[in-house]
Amino acid sequence: MLLGRDYIESRVFEIAKYILDTNCTVRAAARKFEVSKSTVHKDLVERLPHLSQSLADDVRKVLDENKAERHIRGGLATKAKYEAERERERKNNMR
């Protein structure tokens, strides 16, 4: 079992690889690795550049892309929520 610094460095690289492989959000990575969004962000923005600048640059591109698309995902989630509500109302009115 890894302890202390080795565990943190291992987690930083695992999260970075996962983000690059899946293009997932910080929130999704936090769920996958069972840590907070703050921890994921700190690992990728503060710790990773000290360990591997090239990997940090690649991860930064994914994070920036996700941030730029965040408002679109939020809009889609809101749209889906209201469509589901309309569908439930429609089904209730058919009874």
Gaussian input, Z-matrix of N, CA and C with variables (Angstrom, degrees):
# hf/3-21g

backbone

0 1
 N
 C     1     B1
 C     2     B2     1     A1
 N     3     B3     2     A2     1     D1
 C     4     B4     3     A3     2     D2
 C     5     B5     4     A4     3     D3
 N     6     B6     5     A5     4     D4
 C     7     B7     6     A6     5     D5
 C     8     B8     7     A7     6     D6
 N     9     B9     8     A8     7     D7
 C    10    B10     9     A9     8     D8
 C    11    B11    10    A10     9     D9
 N    12    B12    11    A11    10    D10
 C    13    B13    12    A12    11    D11
 C    14    B14    13    A13    12    D12
 N    15    B15    14    A14    13    D13
 C    16    B16    15    A15    14    D14
 C    17    B17    16    A16    15    D15
 N    18    B18    17    A17    16    D16
 C    19    B19    18    A18    17    D17
 C    20    B20    19    A19    18    D18
 N    21    B21    20    A20    19    D19
 C    22    B22    21    A21    20    D20
 C    23    B23    22    A22    21    D21
 N    24    B24    23    A23    22    D22
 C    25    B25    24    A24    23    D23
 C    26    B26    25    A25    24    D24
 N    27    B27    26    A26    25    D25
 C    28    B28    27    A27    26    D26
 C    29    B29    28    A28    27    D27
 N    30    B30    29    A29    28    D28
 C    31    B31    30    A30    29    D29
 C    32    B32    31    A31    30    D30
 N    33    B33    32    A32    31    D31
 C    34    B34    33    A33    32    D32
 C    35    B35    34    A34    33    D33
 N    36    B36    35    A35    34    D34
 C    37    B37    36    A36    35    D35
 C    38    B38    37    A37    36    D36
 N    39    B39    38    A38    37    D37
 C    40    B40    39    A39    38    D38
 C    41    B41    40    A40    39    D39
 N    42    B42    41    A41    40    D40
 C    43    B43    42    A42    41    D41
 C    44    B44    43    A43    42    D42
 N    45    B45    44    A44    43    D43
 C    46    B46    45    A45    44    D44
 C    47    B47    46    A46    45    D45
 N    48    B48    47    A47    46    D46
 C    49    B49    48    A48    47    D47
 C    50    B50    49    A49    48    D48
 N    51    B51    50    A50    49    D49
 C    52    B52    51    A51    50    D50
 C    53    B53    52    A52    51    D51
 N    54    B54    53    A53    52    D52
 C    55    B55    54    A54    53    D53
 C    56    B56    55    A55    54    D54
 N    57    B57    56    A56    55    D55
 C    58    B58    57    A57    56    D56
 C    59    B59    58    A58    57    D57
 N    60    B60    59    A59    58    D58
 C    61    B61    60    A60    59    D59
 C    62    B62    61    A61    60    D60
 N    63    B63    62    A62    61    D61
 C    64    B64    63    A63    62    D62
 C    65    B65    64    A64    63    D63
 N    66    B66    65    A65    64    D64
 C    67    B67    66    A66    65    D65
 C    68    B68    67    A67    66    D66
 N    69    B69    68    A68    67    D67
 C    70    B70    69    A69    68    D68
 C    71    B71    70    A70    69    D69
 N    72    B72    71    A71    70    D70
 C    73    B73    72    A72    71    D71
 C    74    B74    73    A73    72    D72
 N    75    B75    74    A74    73    D73
 C    76    B76    75    A75    74    D74
 C    77    B77    76    A76    75    D75
 N    78    B78    77    A77    76    D76
 C    79    B79    78    A78    77    D77
 C    80    B80    79    A79    78    D78
 N    81    B81    80    A80    79    D79
 C    82    B82    81    A81    80    D80
 C    83    B83    82    A82    81    D81
 N    84    B84    83    A83    82    D82
 C    85    B85    84    A84    83    D83
 C    86    B86    85    A85    84    D84
 N    87    B87    86    A86    85    D85
 C    88    B88    87    A87    86    D86
 C    89    B89    88    A88    87    D87
 N    90    B90    89    A89    88    D88
 C    91    B91    90    A90    89    D89
 C    92    B92    91    A91    90    D90
 N    93    B93    92    A92    91    D91
 C    94    B94    93    A93    92    D92
 C    95    B95    94    A94    93    D93
 N    96    B96    95    A95    94    D94
 C    97    B97    96    A96    95    D95
 C    98    B98    97    A97    96    D96
 N    99    B99    98    A98    97    D97
 C   100   B100    99    A99    98    D98
 C   101   B101   100   A100    99    D99
 N   102   B102   101   A101   100   D100
 C   103   B103   102   A102   101   D101
 C   104   B104   103   A103   102   D102
 N   105   B105   104   A104   103   D103
 C   106   B106   105   A105   104   D104
 C   107   B107   106   A106   105   D105
 N   108   B108   107   A107   106   D106
 C   109   B109   108   A108   107   D107
 C   110   B110   109   A109   108   D108
 N   111   B111   110   A110   109   D109
 C   112   B112   111   A111   110   D110
 C   113   B113   112   A112   111   D111
 N   114   B114   113   A113   112   D112
 C   115   B115   114   A114   113   D113
 C   116   B116   115   A115   114   D114
 N   117   B117   116   A116   115   D115
 C   118   B118   117   A117   116   D116
 C   119   B119   118   A118   117   D117
 N   120   B120   119   A119   118   D118
 C   121   B121   120   A120   119   D119
 C   122   B122   121   A121   120   D120
 N   123   B123   122   A122   121   D121
 C   124   B124   123   A123   122   D122
 C   125   B125   124   A124   123   D123
 N   126   B126   125   A125   124   D124
 C   127   B127   126   A126   125   D125
 C   128   B128   127   A127   126   D126
 N   129   B129   128   A128   127   D127
 C   130   B130   129   A129   128   D128
 C   131   B131   130   A130   129   D129
 N   132   B132   131   A131   130   D130
 C   133   B133   132   A132   131   D131
 C   134   B134   133   A133   132   D132
 N   135   B135   134   A134   133   D133
 C   136   B136   135   A135   134   D134
 C   137   B137   136   A136   135   D135
 N   138   B138   137   A137   136   D136
 C   139   B139   138   A138   137   D137
 C   140   B140   139   A139   138   D138
 N   141   B141   140   A140   139   D139
 C   142   B142   141   A141   140   D140
 C   143   B143   142   A142   141   D141
 N   144   B144   143   A143   142   D142
 C   145   B145   144   A144   143   D143
 C   146   B146   145   A145   144   D144
 N   147   B147   146   A146   145   D145
 C   148   B148   147   A147   146   D146
 C   149   B149   148   A148   147   D147
 N   150   B150   149   A149   148   D148
 C   151   B151   150   A150   149   D149
 C   152   B152   151   A151   150   D150
 N   153   B153   152   A152   151   D151
 C   154   B154   153   A153   152   D152
 C   155   B155   154   A154   153   D153
 N   156   B156   155   A155   154   D154
 C   157   B157   156   A156   155   D155
 C   158   B158   157   A157   156   D156
 N   159   B159   158   A158   157   D157
 C   160   B160   159   A159   158   D158
 C   161   B161   160   A160   159   D159
 N   162   B162   161   A161   160   D160
 C   163   B163   162   A162   161   D161
 C   164   B164   163   A163   162   D162
 N   165   B165   164   A164   163   D163
 C   166   B166   165   A165   164   D164
 C   167   B167   166   A166   165   D165
 N   168   B168   167   A167   166   D166
 C   169   B169   168   A168   167   D167
 C   170   B170   169   A169   168   D168
 N   171   B171   170   A170   169   D169
 C   172   B172   171   A171   170   D170
 C   173   B173   172   A172   171   D171
 N   174   B174   173   A173   172   D172
 C   175   B175   174   A174   173   D173
 C   176   B176   175   A175   174   D174
 N   177   B177   176   A176   175   D175
 C   178   B178   177   A177   176   D176
 C   179   B179   178   A178   177   D177
 N   180   B180   179   A179   178   D178
 C   181   B181   180   A180   179   D179
 C   182   B182   181   A181   180   D180
 N   183   B183   182   A182   181   D181
 C   184   B184   183   A183   182   D182
 C   185   B185   184   A184   183   D183
 N   186   B186   185   A185   184   D184
 C   187   B187   186   A186   185   D185
 C   188   B188   187   A187   186   D186
 N   189   B189   188   A188   187   D187
 C   190   B190   189   A189   188   D188
 C   191   B191   190   A190   189   D189
 N   192   B192   191   A191   190   D190
 C   193   B193   192   A192   191   D191
 C   194   B194   193   A193   192   D192
 N   195   B195   194   A194   193   D193
 C   196   B196   195   A195   194   D194
 C   197   B197   196   A196   195   D195
 N   198   B198   197   A197   196   D196
 C   199   B199   198   A198   197   D197
 C   200   B200   199   A199   198   D198
 N   201   B201   200   A200   199   D199
 C   202   B202   201   A201   200   D200
 C   203   B203   202   A202   201   D201
 N   204   B204   203   A203   202   D202
 C   205   B205   204   A204   203   D203
 C   206   B206   205   A205   204   D204
 N   207   B207   206   A206   205   D205
 C   208   B208   207   A207   206   D206
 C   209   B209   208   A208   207   D207
 N   210   B210   209   A209   208   D208
 C   211   B211   210   A210   209   D209
 C   212   B212   211   A211   210   D210
 N   213   B213   212   A212   211   D211
 C   214   B214   213   A213   212   D212
 C   215   B215   214   A214   213   D213
 N   216   B216   215   A215   214   D214
 C   217   B217   216   A216   215   D215
 C   218   B218   217   A217   216   D216
 N   219   B219   218   A218   217   D217
 C   220   B220   219   A219   218   D218
 C   221   B221   220   A220   219   D219
 N   222   B222   221   A221   220   D220
 C   223   B223   222   A222   221   D221
 C   224   B224   223   A223   222   D222
 N   225   B225   224   A224   223   D223
 C   226   B226   225   A225   224   D224
 C   227   B227   226   A226   225   D225
 N   228   B228   227   A227   226   D226
 C   229   B229   228   A228   227   D227
 C   230   B230   229   A229   228   D228
 N   231   B231   230   A230   229   D229
 C   232   B232   231   A231   230   D230
 C   233   B233   232   A232   231   D231
 N   234   B234   233   A233   232   D232
 C   235   B235   234   A234   233   D233
 C   236   B236   235   A235   234   D234
 N   237   B237   236   A236   235   D235
 C   238   B238   237   A237   236   D236
 C   239   B239   238   A238   237   D237
 N   240   B240   239   A239   238   D238
 C   241   B241   240   A240   239   D239
 C   242   B242   241   A241   240   D240
 N   243   B243   242   A242   241   D241
 C   244   B244   243   A243   242   D242
 C   245   B245   244   A244   243   D243
 N   246   B246   245   A245   244   D244
 C   247   B247   246   A246   245   D245
 C   248   B248   247   A247   246   D246
 N   249   B249   248   A248   247   D247
 C   250   B250   249   A249   248   D248
 C   251   B251   250   A250   249   D249
 N   252   B252   251   A251   250   D250
 C   253   B253   252   A252   251   D251
 C   254   B254   253   A253   252   D252
 N   255   B255   254   A254   253   D253
 C   256   B256   255   A255   254   D254
 C   257   B257   256   A256   255   D255
 N   258   B258   257   A257   256   D256
 C   259   B259   258   A258   257   D257
 C   260   B260   259   A259   258   D258
 N   261   B261   260   A260   259   D259
 C   262   B262   261   A261   260   D260
 C   263   B263   262   A262   261   D261
 N   264   B264   263   A263   262   D262
 C   265   B265   264   A264   263   D263
 C   266   B266   265   A265   264   D264
 N   267   B267   266   A266   265   D265
 C   268   B268   267   A267   266   D266
 C   269   B269   268   A268   267   D267
 N   270   B270   269   A269   268   D268
 C   271   B271   270   A270   269   D269
 C   272   B272   271   A271   270   D270
 N   273   B273   272   A272   271   D271
 C   274   B274   273   A273   272   D272
 C   275   B275   274   A274   273   D273
 N   276   B276   275   A275   274   D274
 C   277   B277   276   A276   275   D275
 C   278   B278   277   A277   276   D276
 N   279   B279   278   A278   277   D277
 C   280   B280   279   A279   278   D278
 C   281   B281   280   A280   279   D279
 N   282   B282   281   A281   280   D280
 C   283   B283   282   A282   281   D281
 C   284   B284   283   A283   282   D282

   B1=1.4453
   B2=1.5335
   B3=1.3303
   B4=1.4573
   B5=1.5195
   B6=1.3021
   B7=1.4578
   B8=1.5189
   B9=1.3330
   B10=1.4530
   B11=1.5063
   B12=1.3215
   B13=1.4567
   B14=1.5303
   B15=1.3337
   B16=1.4647
   B17=1.5178
   B18=1.3283
   B19=1.4636
   B20=1.5304
   B21=1.3138
   B22=1.4609
   B23=1.5240
   B24=1.3269
   B25=1.4643
   B26=1.5193
   B27=1.3187
   B28=1.4567
   B29=1.5290
   B30=1.3366
   B31=1.4708
   B32=1.5246
   B33=1.3264
   B34=1.4665
   B35=1.5249
   B36=1.3303
   B37=1.4672
   B38=1.5282
   B39=1.3202
   B40=1.4692
   B41=1.5248
   B42=1.3217
   B43=1.4666
   B44=1.5239
   B45=1.3274
   B46=1.4675
   B47=1.5237
   B48=1.3210
   B49=1.4634
   B50=1.5292
   B51=1.3145
   B52=1.4639
   B53=1.5302
   B54=1.3138
   B55=1.4720
   B56=1.5331
   B57=1.3215
   B58=1.4647
   B59=1.5288
   B60=1.3233
   B61=1.4614
   B62=1.5216
   B63=1.3377
   B64=1.4672
   B65=1.5238
   B66=1.3379
   B67=1.4670
   B68=1.5251
   B69=1.3113
   B70=1.4628
   B71=1.5229
   B72=1.3000
   B73=1.4615
   B74=1.5247
   B75=1.3174
   B76=1.4603
   B77=1.5310
   B78=1.3158
   B79=1.4635
   B80=1.5337
   B81=1.3295
   B82=1.4680
   B83=1.5309
   B84=1.3123
   B85=1.4693
   B86=1.5258
   B87=1.3186
   B88=1.4681
   B89=1.5261
   B90=1.3246
   B91=1.4690
   B92=1.5286
   B93=1.3177
   B94=1.4670
   B95=1.5363
   B96=1.3222
   B97=1.4652
   B98=1.5269
   B99=1.3285
   B100=1.4676
   B101=1.5261
   B102=1.3315
   B103=1.4585
   B104=1.5237
   B105=1.3140
   B106=1.4558
   B107=1.5282
   B108=1.3330
   B109=1.4618
   B110=1.5269
   B111=1.3179
   B112=1.4643
   B113=1.5208
   B114=1.3236
   B115=1.4664
   B116=1.5194
   B117=1.3336
   B118=1.4670
   B119=1.5228
   B120=1.3168
   B121=1.4598
   B122=1.5311
   B123=1.3188
   B124=1.4719
   B125=1.5291
   B126=1.3443
   B127=1.4608
   B128=1.5303
   B129=1.3220
   B130=1.4588
   B131=1.5285
   B132=1.3200
   B133=1.4613
   B134=1.5243
   B135=1.3303
   B136=1.4641
   B137=1.5319
   B138=1.3144
   B139=1.4717
   B140=1.5236
   B141=1.3258
   B142=1.4661
   B143=1.5344
   B144=1.3352
   B145=1.4683
   B146=1.5288
   B147=1.3281
   B148=1.4697
   B149=1.5284
   B150=1.3279
   B151=1.4666
   B152=1.5249
   B153=1.3336
   B154=1.4617
   B155=1.5241
   B156=1.3142
   B157=1.4689
   B158=1.5238
   B159=1.3340
   B160=1.4612
   B161=1.5304
   B162=1.3210
   B163=1.4650
   B164=1.5301
   B165=1.3121
   B166=1.4685
   B167=1.5288
   B168=1.3218
   B169=1.4646
   B170=1.5253
   B171=1.3312
   B172=1.4647
   B173=1.5310
   B174=1.3226
   B175=1.4638
   B176=1.5271
   B177=1.3163
   B178=1.4681
   B179=1.5271
   B180=1.3405
   B181=1.4734
   B182=1.5257
   B183=1.3255
   B184=1.4777
   B185=1.5261
   B186=1.3297
   B187=1.4660
   B188=1.5295
   B189=1.3196
   B190=1.4628
   B191=1.5261
   B192=1.3253
   B193=1.4712
   B194=1.5287
   B195=1.3242
   B196=1.4691
   B197=1.5269
   B198=1.3110
   B199=1.4644
   B200=1.5272
   B201=1.3227
   B202=1.4651
   B203=1.5280
   B204=1.3198
   B205=1.4718
   B206=1.5221
   B207=1.3101
   B208=1.4572
   B209=1.5255
   B210=1.3200
   B211=1.4680
   B212=1.5286
   B213=1.3099
   B214=1.4663
   B215=1.5260
   B216=1.3374
   B217=1.4735
   B218=1.5195
   B219=1.3318
   B220=1.4616
   B221=1.5098
   B222=1.3118
   B223=1.4664
   B224=1.5104
   B225=1.3180
   B226=1.4657
   B227=1.5233
   B228=1.3270
   B229=1.4633
   B230=1.5210
   B231=1.3206
   B232=1.4627
   B233=1.5288
   B234=1.3131
   B235=1.4633
   B236=1.5195
   B237=1.3308
   B238=1.4644
   B239=1.5274
   B240=1.3130
   B241=1.4699
   B242=1.5211
   B243=1.3263
   B244=1.4578
   B245=1.5220
   B246=1.3125
   B247=1.4625
   B248=1.5240
   B249=1.3345
   B250=1.4646
   B251=1.5210
   B252=1.3216
   B253=1.4680
   B254=1.5233
   B255=1.3251
   B256=1.4728
   B257=1.5222
   B258=1.3263
   B259=1.4631
   B260=1.5302
   B261=1.3409
   B262=1.4775
   B263=1.5230
   B264=1.3422
   B265=1.4704
   B266=1.5274
   B267=1.3198
   B268=1.4654
   B269=1.5307
   B270=1.3328
   B271=1.4604
   B272=1.5200
   B273=1.3441
   B274=1.4618
   B275=1.5280
   B276=1.3231
   B277=1.4647
   B278=1.5189
   B279=1.3297
   B280=1.4745
   B281=1.5099
   B282=1.3112
   B283=1.4676
   B284=1.4809
   A1=108.98
   A2=115.52
   A3=120.22
   A4=110.52
   A5=115.80
   A6=120.33
   A7=110.53
   A8=116.13
   A9=121.99
   A10=114.41
   A11=114.88
   A12=122.04
   A13=112.41
   A14=117.53
   A15=120.34
   A16=111.14
   A17=116.75
   A18=120.81
   A19=110.58
   A20=116.66
   A21=120.31
   A22=110.48
   A23=117.41
   A24=120.17
   A25=110.92
   A26=116.98
   A27=120.98
   A28=110.52
   A29=116.25
   A30=120.47
   A31=110.52
   A32=117.40
   A33=121.03
   A34=109.93
   A35=116.90
   A36=120.23
   A37=111.83
   A38=117.37
   A39=120.20
   A40=111.40
   A41=116.37
   A42=119.88
   A43=110.26
   A44=117.21
   A45=120.91
   A46=110.49
   A47=117.41
   A48=120.99
   A49=110.50
   A50=116.94
   A51=121.20
   A52=110.55
   A53=117.40
   A54=121.20
   A55=109.92
   A56=116.66
   A57=119.62
   A58=111.77
   A59=117.12
   A60=121.22
   A61=112.99
   A62=116.64
   A63=120.05
   A64=114.19
   A65=117.53
   A66=122.07
   A67=111.61
   A68=116.69
   A69=120.82
   A70=110.96
   A71=114.85
   A72=121.69
   A73=110.48
   A74=115.87
   A75=121.47
   A76=109.01
   A77=116.79
   A78=121.37
   A79=110.97
   A80=116.98
   A81=120.53
   A82=111.02
   A83=117.15
   A84=120.71
   A85=110.20
   A86=116.60
   A87=120.32
   A88=110.12
   A89=116.62
   A90=120.46
   A91=110.62
   A92=116.44
   A93=121.71
   A94=111.43
   A95=117.34
   A96=121.18
   A97=113.27
   A98=115.18
   A99=121.71
   A100=112.24
   A101=114.89
   A102=122.46
   A103=107.38
   A104=117.40
   A105=120.67
   A106=111.25
   A107=115.03
   A108=119.83
   A109=109.89
   A110=116.32
   A111=120.44
   A112=111.42
   A113=116.37
   A114=120.63
   A115=110.64
   A116=116.83
   A117=120.44
   A118=109.35
   A119=116.17
   A120=120.19
   A121=110.93
   A122=116.79
   A123=120.50
   A124=110.75
   A125=116.83
   A126=120.42
   A127=111.04
   A128=116.25
   A129=120.01
   A130=113.72
   A131=117.04
   A132=120.13
   A133=112.55
   A134=117.05
   A135=119.25
   A136=112.98
   A137=117.19
   A138=119.41
   A139=113.03
   A140=117.46
   A141=120.68
   A142=113.37
   A143=120.43
   A144=118.79
   A145=114.00
   A146=117.69
   A147=120.55
   A148=111.54
   A149=116.21
   A150=120.45
   A151=111.94
   A152=116.53
   A153=120.65
   A154=109.25
   A155=116.35
   A156=120.45
   A157=111.49
   A158=118.30
   A159=119.73
   A160=111.08
   A161=116.59
   A162=120.40
   A163=109.69
   A164=117.01
   A165=121.34
   A166=110.85
   A167=117.31
   A168=120.71
   A169=110.82
   A170=117.15
   A171=120.97
   A172=111.09
   A173=116.30
   A174=120.54
   A175=109.74
   A176=117.54
   A177=121.75
   A178=110.74
   A179=117.11
   A180=120.57
   A181=110.60
   A182=116.39
   A183=120.21
   A184=110.06
   A185=117.21
   A186=120.44
   A187=110.91
   A188=117.01
   A189=120.31
   A190=111.56
   A191=116.06
   A192=120.22
   A193=110.45
   A194=116.65
   A195=120.29
   A196=110.94
   A197=116.44
   A198=119.76
   A199=110.46
   A200=116.58
   A201=120.53
   A202=111.70
   A203=117.35
   A204=121.59
   A205=112.77
   A206=117.93
   A207=121.91
   A208=112.20
   A209=117.81
   A210=120.38
   A211=111.43
   A212=117.00
   A213=120.60
   A214=110.11
   A215=116.85
   A216=120.16
   A217=111.02
   A218=116.38
   A219=120.00
   A220=111.64
   A221=116.42
   A222=120.76
   A223=112.06
   A224=116.81
   A225=120.68
   A226=111.12
   A227=116.77
   A228=120.29
   A229=110.40
   A230=116.84
   A231=120.70
   A232=109.95
   A233=117.39
   A234=121.51
   A235=110.24
   A236=117.16
   A237=121.34
   A238=110.73
   A239=116.89
   A240=121.15
   A241=110.59
   A242=117.08
   A243=119.92
   A244=112.08
   A245=118.58
   A246=120.70
   A247=110.68
   A248=117.03
   A249=120.92
   A250=110.29
   A251=117.56
   A252=120.60
   A253=110.72
   A254=117.15
   A255=120.78
   A256=111.08
   A257=116.52
   A258=120.98
   A259=110.64
   A260=117.05
   A261=120.14
   A262=111.07
   A263=116.26
   A264=119.74
   A265=110.84
   A266=116.14
   A267=121.07
   A268=110.25
   A269=116.36
   A270=120.20
   A271=111.44
   A272=117.21
   A273=120.64
   A274=111.39
   A275=117.37
   A276=120.81
   A277=112.37
   A278=117.48
   A279=121.38
   A280=111.41
   A281=118.62
   A282=121.85
   A283=112.41
   D1=136.98
   D2=179.57
   D3=-82.88
   D4=139.87
   D5=179.83
   D6=-124.49
   D7=152.52
   D8=172.13
   D9=56.36
   D10=-128.59
   D11=-174.14
   D12=-59.89
   D13=-39.86
   D14=179.78
   D15=-62.29
   D16=-40.35
   D17=178.52
   D18=-63.49
   D19=-45.06
   D20=-178.19
   D21=-64.89
   D22=-46.07
   D23=179.22
   D24=-61.39
   D25=-42.18
   D26=177.85
   D27=-60.57
   D28=-45.12
   D29=-179.90
   D30=-63.26
   D31=-41.24
   D32=179.92
   D33=-57.87
   D34=-48.15
   D35=-179.23
   D36=-67.59
   D37=-38.22
   D38=178.69
   D39=-64.02
   D40=-44.48
   D41=179.87
   D42=-65.91
   D43=-42.89
   D44=179.48
   D45=-60.33
   D46=-45.78
   D47=179.30
   D48=-63.03
   D49=-42.10
   D50=179.94
   D51=-62.52
   D52=-43.44
   D53=179.58
   D54=-63.22
   D55=-42.92
   D56=179.73
   D57=-66.90
   D58=-39.91
   D59=-178.62
   D60=-69.52
   D61=-34.54
   D62=-172.27
   D63=-111.10
   D64=-12.29
   D65=-173.22
   D66=54.76
   D67=30.48
   D68=-177.19
   D69=-77.64
   D70=169.66
   D71=179.06
   D72=-83.32
   D73=166.90
   D74=175.70
   D75=-59.72
   D76=-41.26
   D77=-179.74
   D78=-61.34
   D79=-43.95
   D80=179.43
   D81=-65.82
   D82=-39.84
   D83=178.22
   D84=-65.59
   D85=-39.52
   D86=178.87
   D87=-61.88
   D88=-42.79
   D89=177.78
   D90=-62.23
   D91=-45.85
   D92=-177.55
   D93=-61.30
   D94=-42.20
   D95=-175.72
   D96=-96.60
   D97=3.48
   D98=176.44
   D99=55.25
   D100=46.56
   D101=173.28
   D102=-131.38
   D103=171.98
   D104=-179.35
   D105=-78.37
   D106=161.30
   D107=175.25
   D108=-60.90
   D109=-36.21
   D110=179.20
   D111=-62.28
   D112=-39.62
   D113=178.93
   D114=-65.70
   D115=-44.92
   D116=178.68
   D117=-60.00
   D118=-47.14
   D119=-178.50
   D120=-61.33
   D121=-45.87
   D122=179.44
   D123=-62.86
   D124=-42.02
   D125=178.65
   D126=-58.97
   D127=-44.35
   D128=-173.02
   D129=-82.30
   D130=-33.80
   D131=-174.40
   D132=-93.66
   D133=-34.64
   D134=-176.58
   D135=-102.89
   D136=-45.40
   D137=-173.70
   D138=-83.21
   D139=-42.96
   D140=-174.96
   D141=-59.06
   D142=-42.37
   D143=179.14
   D144=-58.70
   D145=-28.32
   D146=177.63
   D147=-75.87
   D148=-22.21
   D149=-177.72
   D150=-95.43
   D151=-40.86
   D152=-179.10
   D153=-157.48
   D154=101.38
   D155=-176.71
   D156=-64.74
   D157=-39.38
   D158=-178.52
   D159=-65.63
   D160=-41.25
   D161=176.87
   D162=-65.08
   D163=-40.50
   D164=178.44
   D165=-61.82
   D166=-39.07
   D167=178.30
   D168=-64.18
   D169=-41.70
   D170=179.25
   D171=-65.38
   D172=-42.61
   D173=179.66
   D174=-66.42
   D175=-39.60
   D176=179.63
   D177=-57.42
   D178=-38.65
   D179=178.91
   D180=-61.31
   D181=-43.33
   D182=179.20
   D183=-65.95
   D184=-44.08
   D185=179.79
   D186=-61.96
   D187=-42.50
   D188=179.32
   D189=-65.14
   D190=-40.30
   D191=177.82
   D192=-63.23
   D193=-44.88
   D194=179.12
   D195=-62.65
   D196=-39.63
   D197=179.69
   D198=-65.19
   D199=-39.99
   D200=179.55
   D201=-66.40
   D202=-29.34
   D203=-178.10
   D204=-94.04
   D205=-3.06
   D206=-173.86
   D207=-56.92
   D208=-42.88
   D209=-178.07
   D210=-65.38
   D211=-30.31
   D212=178.63
   D213=-70.20
   D214=-45.90
   D215=178.30
   D216=-61.12
   D217=-39.70
   D218=178.27
   D219=-62.71
   D220=-42.07
   D221=177.84
   D222=-63.94
   D223=-40.94
   D224=178.73
   D225=-65.70
   D226=-38.89
   D227=178.82
   D228=-65.42
   D229=-40.76
   D230=178.40
   D231=-65.15
   D232=-42.82
   D233=178.56
   D234=-59.93
   D235=-46.09
   D236=-179.78
   D237=-62.66
   D238=-38.82
   D239=179.08
   D240=-60.16
   D241=-49.00
   D242=-177.76
   D243=-71.42
   D244=-32.79
   D245=175.20
   D246=-64.42
   D247=-40.18
   D248=178.12
   D249=-65.62
   D250=-39.36
   D251=177.43
   D252=-63.53
   D253=-43.64
   D254=178.39
   D255=-61.75
   D256=-40.47
   D257=179.70
   D258=-64.53
   D259=-42.03
   D260=177.22
   D261=-62.58
   D262=-42.25
   D263=178.79
   D264=-63.70
   D265=-40.98
   D266=179.24
   D267=-60.82
   D268=-44.97
   D269=179.74
   D270=-65.79
   D271=-38.56
   D272=178.46
   D273=-66.46
   D274=-35.03
   D275=179.93
   D276=-72.91
   D277=-20.54
   D278=179.97
   D279=-80.20
   D280=-14.28
   D281=-176.75
   D282=-74.63

